[in-house]
Amino acid sequence: MIDELLLPVGPDAGRLINILVKSKKVPTILELGTSYGYSGIWLAEAARATGGRLITMELSEAKSKYAREMSQKAGLADFVDFRVGDAVKLIGELSVPIDFVLVDLWKDLYVPCLEAFYPKPFGLSAAKRIATGSNNSHASVMRTGMIGTTTSLMSPRAARTSFNRAS
């Protein structure tokens, strides 16, 4: 079943998001797409180190439950707010400013989720495996100026492929 797929960010991207979050002072971190909690562990560790807080959103109750259990085993559950439901709706319910966003969900949801922030500002976003070509709708949202800084988390091979397509 497709909902049971595990597509983690990997240790290199995990270290990168951890470092990016640690560059913020007492950050509020938002993870869109909890899945089974791998990237959330990296983000929650950064939240603990900086006195911040991670809000993580997942559509699947089962995945969120598993991720919660993993954060408890890692000793990080006190730094994580798990929310289950439609990310676009949940973003609209946010009442705190967001300092860092990890977008790691189905690619057709990237733009609706990023648009749900408007006009709410946030500092830095990272998206897993996005294409950056001129025909990509995510790239066009980035060009609108809605978001300050965006980093794409992809392997060097994927980056070369994406770059070659955009050229």
C-alpha positions in Angstrom: 0.0 0.0 0.0 1.4 3.4 -1.0 0.6 5.0 2.4 3.0 2.5 4.1 6.0 3.7 2.0 9.0 5.0 4.0 10.8 7.7 2.1 13.1 9.3 4.7 15.3 12.3 4.1 18.5 10.4 4.9 21.4 11.1 7.3 23.0 13.9 5.1 19.8 15.9 4.7 19.0 15.2 8.4 22.3 16.7 9.5 21.7 19.7 7.2 18.2 20.5 8.5 19.5 20.0 12.1 22.3 22.6 11.4 19.9 25.0 9.7 17.5 24.9 12.6 20.3 25.3 15.2 21.2 28.6 13.4 17.9 30.1 14.7 17.3 31.3 18.3 14.5 29.5 20.0 12.9 28.5 16.7 9.4 27.3 16.1 9.8 24.5 13.5 7.1 23.1 11.3 7.4 19.8 9.6 4.8 19.1 6.8 4.7 15.3 6.4 5.7 13.5 9.6 5.7 10.1 8.0 7.4 7.7 10.4 9.4 10.4 12.2 12.9 10.2 10.9 13.4 13.8 9.9 11.3 14.8 13.0 14.0 13.3 15.2 16.6 15.5 13.6 14.3 18.6 14.0 13.3 17.7 17.6 17.0 17.4 18.6 17.6 20.8 17.2 14.6 22.2 19.0 15.9 20.7 22.3 19.4 22.2 21.7 17.9 25.7 21.0 15.0 25.8 23.4 12.6 25.6 20.3 9.6 23.6 19.5 8.7 21.3 16.6 5.1 21.2 15.2 4.8 18.2 12.9 1.8 17.5 10.7 0.7 14.2 9.2 -2.4 13.0 7.5 -2.1 9.4 8.7 -3.0 8.7 12.3 -1.0 5.5 12.3 2.2 7.2 11.0 1.8 10.0 13.5 1.4 7.5 16.4 4.6 5.6 15.3 6.5 8.9 15.0 5.4 9.9 18.5 6.6 6.5 19.8 10.0 7.0 18.1 10.4 10.5 19.6 9.6 9.1 23.0 12.2 6.4 22.6 14.7 9.2 21.5 13.8 11.3 24.6 12.6 14.1 22.4 8.8 13.9 22.8 8.6 16.9 25.1 9.8 19.1 22.2 7.3 17.9 19.6 3.6 18.8 19.0 2.1 16.1 16.8 -0.9 17.2 14.7 -3.0 14.9 12.5 -5.1 16.1 9.6 -5.0 18.0 6.3 -1.8 20.1 6.3 -3.5 23.0 4.4 -6.2 23.3 7.0 -3.8 22.8 9.9 -1.5 25.6 8.6 -4.4 27.9 8.6 -4.9 27.2 12.3 -1.4 28.1 13.3 -1.2 31.0 15.7 2.5 31.2 16.2 5.2 32.6 13.8 7.2 29.8 12.1 11.0 30.1 11.8 11.7 27.0 9.8 9.6 24.7 7.6 10.5 21.3 6.3 8.1 20.4 3.4 8.3 16.6 2.9 4.9 15.4 1.6 3.4 14.4 -1.7 4.7 16.9 -4.3 1.3 17.9 -5.5 0.7 19.4 -2.0 3.8 21.6 -1.9 2.2 24.6 -3.6 -1.2 24.5 -1.7 0.7 24.2 1.6 3.1 27.0 0.9 0.2 29.2 -0.3 -1.6 28.5 2.9 1.1 30.5 4.7 0.3 33.6 2.8 0.3 36.3 4.2 1.9 34.7 7.3 5.7 35.2 7.1 8.3 32.5 7.9 12.0 32.6 7.8 13.5 29.5 6.1 12.0 26.5 4.3 13.5 23.3 3.1 11.8 21.0 0.6 12.7 17.4 -0.2 13.4 16.5 -3.8 11.7 19.3 -5.7 12.4 20.1 -9.3 13.6 23.7 -9.8 12.9 24.1 -13.5 11.0 27.1 -14.8 7.9 25.0 -15.4 7.7 23.8 -11.8 4.9 25.4 -9.8 6.9 25.2 -6.5 9.7 27.2 -8.1 7.2 29.8 -9.3 5.8 30.1 -5.7 9.3 30.7 -4.5 9.8 33.5 -7.1 6.6 35.3 -5.9 8.5 36.4 -2.8 6.1 34.7 -0.4 9.0 33.0 1.2 12.3 34.4 2.3 14.7 31.5 1.7 14.2 28.0 0.4 16.6 25.1 0.3 16.0 22.0 -1.7 17.1 18.8 0.0 18.1 16.4 -2.7 20.9 14.0 -3.4 23.8 15.3 -5.6 22.5 12.9 -8.4 19.0 14.3 -8.2 20.4 17.9 -8.1 22.3 17.2 -11.3 19.3 15.7 -13.0 17.1 18.6 -11.9 19.7 21.1 -13.1 20.1 19.4 -16.5 16.3 19.5 -17.0 16.1 23.2 -16.1 19.0 24.1 -18.6 
